[in-house]
Amino acid sequence: MLVNSPQATLRLSEKFILLLILSAFITLCFGAFFFLPDNSKHKRFDLGLEDVLIPHIDAPKEGKHAPGPGPGEGNQVQWSSVLATSFILLTHSHELQDFISSEIQWLLFVFQMMKHAWDSYRQYGWGHNELKPLAKKGHSTNIFGNSQLGASIVDALDTLYIMGLHEEFKDGQEWIDQNLDFSVNAEVSVFEVNIRFIGGLLAAYYLSGQEMFKQKAVQLAEKLLPAFNTPTGIPWAMVNLKSGVGRNWGWASAGSSILAEFGTLHMEFVHLTYLTGNPAYYQKVMHIRKLLAKMDRPNGLYPNYLNPRTGRWGQHHTSVGGLGDSFYEYLLKAWLMSDKTDTEARKTYDDAMEAIERHLIRKSNGGLTFIGEWKNGHLERKMGHLACFAGGMFALGADGSPDDKAGHYLQLGAEIAHTCHESYDRTVLKLGPEAFKFDSGLEAVAVRQNEKYYILRPEVIETYWYMWRFTHDPKYRQWGWEAAQAIDKYCRVSGGFSGVKDVYSSNPTYDDVQQSFFLAETLKYLYLLFSSDDLMPLESWVFNTEAHPLPVLHLANITLPGSEPAQL
Ligand code: DMJ
């Protein structure tokens, strides 16, 4: 059953008519596809629910990354109207619910969540970075500086595209074309702007073929380059887009840069060099890699802090959650994105995973596998929601792991997925807390009041999706469906979706923020979880840490400007 609706008591004749209407819709949509001229079928790069039903997407071809006309062009079916209508029909008819598989119903459910999130932002926060769904006005945080860069538009674009929301995509495209200007006096986070804006713009370019997205990505990248002007070449955490002056966060271990920030640029920067022929981007990230390779690592672990003036580690804290997480993710994804030719990245990843397993991963008394945090020689038995992404990373990296440990890493991914699911299941709202402990008889529950919040984060659902893709165990879809329902029930308000401050309270208060990553990641991973594997196949696409898909580059046949052929 999709939704408990008191109005679902239609007469038999009405039900029959509803069935007929839905069948007519589906027939119309199939028909529209089949009657398209052959050339437009092959050229088009539409994604969305039709791909669940008719898998026909080709991966981007080498040297021809963005086949097909842009969104809204050509003879396209308006999937948004079809899906919205189907959802309304479904919520009103048990017969239709019996007739249509759970997965399609769940897909439609996620689709209408995306519509609500986007439409609310469109109505109340348009052009602002994020939305305050209760106050019904724009919102921003210090990661975007004092700017109105439309972060939610850029972050949501590829999700809209993948869901087939072409009108909404076009609306966002127009705003970006006419309004997105990076010559602003704003001090932004280099990492956040890279993963959300450069990643989002590049994915929109690869999916739609619209040159404008590529140009905007390159304009922004040029503005980030001054951040690398440090004595070591390790970038500052923040840069002023106008003046180019950089600095680090005041709270970060005596002026250090952060591993998960300077270590999460590689994918986007390699693509920038590939697309522009400008070697600067590639050289900047390879310089970071080389510098890290030369450094001593305590117990083989990478501390979270590195001073960009001295080139020395700051505090010896290591985490697979916040401050460390996506550094490890990008080592694996650099290898995958290079069509597995970047073996240096793979080796670095494998070595890091070995040290992490030895020093950070433990099993609780209750049998839950967790990833703790290393702090000055001591293991803190606490895991953050952010670290839950690692279940998916272990599964993604299983194939290609050394010593025939593929099965082992897939199993580790499954154990982390199980632990993170428990962290959701042990709450009142069935949504996971920001951090949870494994100490003093406590298992997978938050203790401190300021760790009980849920801010629409994606990591647990991300892991469900990767585990689903690699195992097809239906429990991952079931767990994703539980999470989707809980988000819809407890985070949905009339003006969008909001985070909640206490997942253990049956009457939680809202934080009044609809995060841009909710549209970029949480809803995209849910949609992919309920879709066919042919939608965004992992052999062809690698998702950046903000869930923006970038195509695999066939680097065995290409020499990137600024690289030595032997290195690739
Ligand atoms: C996202 O912006 C990215 O996934 C990032 O790597 C860390 N976490 C947030 C969402 O929780």
Residues whose N, C-alpha, C, O or C-beta is under 5 A from the ligand:
A	BS01	DMJ	S326 R457 P458 F517 T545 E546
